[in-house]
C-alpha cells in the first residue's frame, strides 16, 4: 500500500479474480507479513470489490486500485489503471 502526499491516498495492486458483475470486479491483493514472535514471513490474501467503469478490466488482469468514498455496500475501491 502506498500513501501519496498529504492527502493520504491509499493504492493497492492486485489481480482480477472475478468480473461477472456489471461494472464491478473482485480483486485479490497479496501482501507479505511477518509473525511478531516467530519472525516467519507469510502471505496474506484479501479480496476487494472494485468499481470497474466501462468493464475495462477482465479476468486475470493486474490492476491498480485507489480508495474512494463508498460506492455501494461493498465497493470502496476504484480501478484507476490496468497494468
C-alpha positions in Angstrom: 0.0 0.0 0.0 1.4 3.4 -0.9 0.4 6.7 0.7 0.7 9.6 -1.7 1.4 13.1 -0.4 -0.5 14.7 2.4 -4.0 13.7 1.1 -3.4 10.1 2.4 -4.5 8.4 -0.8 -4.3 4.7 -0.5 -3.5 2.5 -3.5 -3.2 -1.3 -3.9 -2.1 -3.6 -6.7 -3.8 -6.9 -7.3 -5.2 -9.4 -9.8 -8.8 -9.6 -11.0 -10.3 -12.9 -10.0 -13.9 -12.3 -11.0 -15.5 -9.9 -13.5 -19.0 -11.5 -13.8 -20.8 -8.5 -12.3 -21.6 -5.4 -14.3 -19.1 -2.5 -13.6 -17.7 -4.5 -10.6 -14.9 -6.9 -10.2 -13.2 -8.8 -7.4 -9.5 -8.1 -7.0 -7.2 -10.3 -5.0 -4.4 -8.4 -3.2 -1.5 -10.3 -1.7 0.8 -8.9 0.9 3.7 -10.4 2.9 3.5 -10.1 6.7 5.9 -11.2 9.4 4.9 -13.0 12.6 5.8 -10.8 15.6 7.3 -13.6 17.7 8.5 -16.3 15.3 9.6 -13.9 12.6 8.3 -16.2 9.8 7.0 -14.5 6.7 3.7 -15.5 5.3 1.4 -14.3 2.5 -1.9 -12.6 3.4 -4.6 -12.7 0.7 -7.6 -10.3 0.7 -10.3 -9.8 -1.8 -11.7 -6.3 -2.6 -14.7 -5.3 -4.6 -13.7 -2.6 -7.0 -15.6 -0.3 -9.4 -14.8 -1.3 -13.0 -16.2 1.6 -15.1 -16.6 0.6 -18.7 -15.7 -3.0 -17.8 -12.1 -2.3 -18.9 -10.5 -4.9 -16.6 -11.1 -8.5 -17.4 -10.3 -11.8 -15.6 -6.5 -12.2 -15.0 -5.6 -8.6 -15.4 -3.3 -6.9 -12.9 -4.8 -3.6 -11.8 -4.1 -0.7 -9.5 -6.8 0.3 -7.0 -7.5 3.6 -5.2 -9.6 4.1 -2.1 -12.6 6.3 -2.8 -15.8 7.2 -0.9 -18.3 4.3 -0.7 -20.0 3.5 -4.0 -22.2 0.7 -2.6 -22.5 -1.6 0.4 -19.2 -3.5 -0.5 -17.4 -1.2 -3.0 -14.9 1.3 -1.7 -12.2 0.9 -4.3 -11.9 2.2 -7.8 -9.8 0.7 -10.6 -7.5 3.5 -11.8 -5.2 1.6 -14.1 -4.8 -1.8 -15.8 -1.2 -2.7 -15.6 
